[in-house]
Amino acid sequence: MSESRTLSAETVDEDQAAPPGPATPAPPERAAAPTPTWWVWLAAWPVTAVFVLSNAATPLYVLWQRDIGFSKGTLTVVFAFYIVGLLGSLLVSGFVSDRLGRKPVLLPALALALAACAIFATATTVTALLAARLFTGIAVGAVVSAGMAAVTDVAGPERKRLAALLASCAMVFGAGLGPLLAGLLSETFPAPTVTVFVVEAVLLLTAVLAVLRMPVRRPAARGKGAWVRVPGVPHGNGIHLTLGIAVFAPGITTTSFVLSLGPTLLTDLLGTTSRIVAGAMAFAMFLAATGVQFAVQKLARRTILTAGAISTSLSMAALIAAVHASSVALLVASALLAGAGQGMGQLGGLSLLNSTVPPQRLAEANAALNVGGYVPAGLLPVSTGYLMDAAGLPAGATLFGTVLMGLAVVGGLVVLSGHRRVSEPV
């Protein structure tokens, strides 16, 4: 389908120009044909491809630790550099996307993701890992703002709930597929830290093709203000953003902990360094995050968010019990509940924003939601990693689980208290 048929009411084709010569009567206007649903699904593919990269390194850290040599604390710093890049990207990408369009943000982000693949594949120092994670974070920051907004643009106003569902599921499915794919490839093919990123580079190239053909246009209404700023939402949408962050932040912090220190916990509990096992646990966690979103998509947003807070709380209770009982079953249960908690918090938050924020501010609003989620997701696992080095794994995991359980409970109470102050959007 040509892009001209997908021009929405909020956008203009900047290549159009008035024809020379005398004016002629304009033909009767026809409503633009809706974009086929398959394009809505395909528009989510770049989000999935970049999120595959975001966690592809997870099962490989044990190899780099063995070859390069670094502690649990350093490992969480490597993970946190991803958060640094992501947060820095979110300060820019959302507003730039709303001002210039989705493609001018997504294409450079995919180029950085490809550069990260090359660095990961050749990394022999901690510095190289830090650089690759930084580039990955920048790319992820762009796709969670511009990429998710692009899915909504392609879907159109009549399919906002589908857009929120597909954008959110694309993120968590990619995040889970990355470690599973890396675990399988690294255990079955030679040059484990190379093969994984060659395959990922191919996936990213297909995402580049999807973005180039994506039926979205540059916005007609340009935003005003600084190019670099803390992302926010329009007046009146603060309550929607707050409700989303209240549940999404504890949920994604929990899954970040499992990603960064889950392989270490498995090694201590199982005595195995199998990359397939570590990757499979991460995949199962995000598969739960994907599946639960399809299961609850028709429920009220407040119900989804409340269930997300409960799931995250139960996840942390299971984590504490798993460490003290040396139970792999409880650790897996904790990971599954963590995935469900993040999935519901993310879906509920994105749905509230998609349904209430105007298109010309949507990418910035998505960025604001992710800033609120990723700040604790970067700080708390890093602190826990160093605490584990100093005080031992049980003490660190117990403190982390207790703090996150408290935050999840507070998040649930925020949602319940906001029940009467905000109406359920369409």
Beta strands, then each sheet from edge to edge (+ up, - down):
end
